[in-house]
């Protein structure tokens, strides 16, 4: 993973998030429920179908997936 050492685009961020979810064996349903939205809405966000991602969701994902720091260009 390159999160903690470099810069990334929003597309790269979401790719890494999806990879970390898979690598950690996490279920989209469980993450969506924990965040407080439906599975479909959560899935649309992490697959880049929404134009914007809420900052609190970025923080949630980072905490849940162990991402310590990111720099977005």
CORSULRA-V941938 format. One record per residue. N is the residue number from 1. RES is the residue in one letter. PSI is psi as a letter, one per 30 degrees, with the letter a starting at -180 (* if undefined). OMEGA is omega as a letter, one per 20 degrees, with the letter a starting at -180 (NA if undefined). NEAR is the number of other ideal C-beta (glycine too) atoms within 12 Angstrom. Layout:
N|RES|PSI|OMEGA|NEAR ; N|RES|PSI|OMEGA|NEAR
This chain:
1|X|k|a|21 ; 2|X|g|a|18 ; 3|X|e|a|26 ; 4|X|f|a|17 ; 5|X|f|a|12 ; 6|X|a|r|16 ; 7|X|l|r|15 ; 8|X|l|r|24 ; 9|X|l|r|16 ; 10|X|e|r|22 ; 11|X|e|r|16 ; 12|X|e|r|21 ; 13|X|e|a|31 ; 14|X|e|r|29 ; 15|X|e|r|20 ; 16|X|e|r|29 ; 17|X|e|r|37 ; 18|X|e|r|24 ; 19|X|e|r|19 ; 20|X|e|r|26 ; 21|X|e|r|28 ; 22|X|e|a|16 ; 23|X|e|a|13 ; 24|X|g|r|18 ; 25|X|h|a|11 ; 26|X|k|r|24 ; 27|X|k|r|16 ; 28|X|e|r|26 ; 29|X|e|a|17 ; 30|X|e|r|15 ; 31|X|e|r|31 ; 32|X|e|r|25 ; 33|X|e|r|15 ; 34|X|e|r|18 ; 35|X|f|r|27 ; 36|X|g|r|14 ; 37|X|l|r|23 ; 38|X|l|a|15 ; 39|X|e|a|20 ; 40|X|e|r|15 ; 41|X|e|r|22 ; 42|X|e|a|32 ; 43|X|e|r|23 ; 44|X|e|r|20 ; 45|X|e|a|32 ; 46|X|f|r|36 ; 47|X|g|r|19 ; 48|X|g|a|19 ; 49|X|f|r|14 ; 50|X|k|a|18 ; 51|X|e|a|9 ; 52|X|l|r|12 ; 53|X|k|a|28 ; 54|X|k|r|17 ; 55|X|e|r|11 ; 56|X|f|r|14 ; 57|X|e|r|28 ; 58|X|e|r|27 ; 59|X|e|r|16 ; 60|X|e|a|23 ; 61|X|e|r|33 ; 62|X|e|r|24 ; 63|X|e|a|16 ; 64|X|e|a|23 ; 65|X|g|r|30 ; 66|X|g|r|18 ; 67|X|j|a|26 ; 68|X|e|a|12 ; 69|X|k|r|17 ; 70|X|l|r|26 ; 71|X|k|a|17 ; 72|X|k|a|19 ; 73|X|*|NA|11
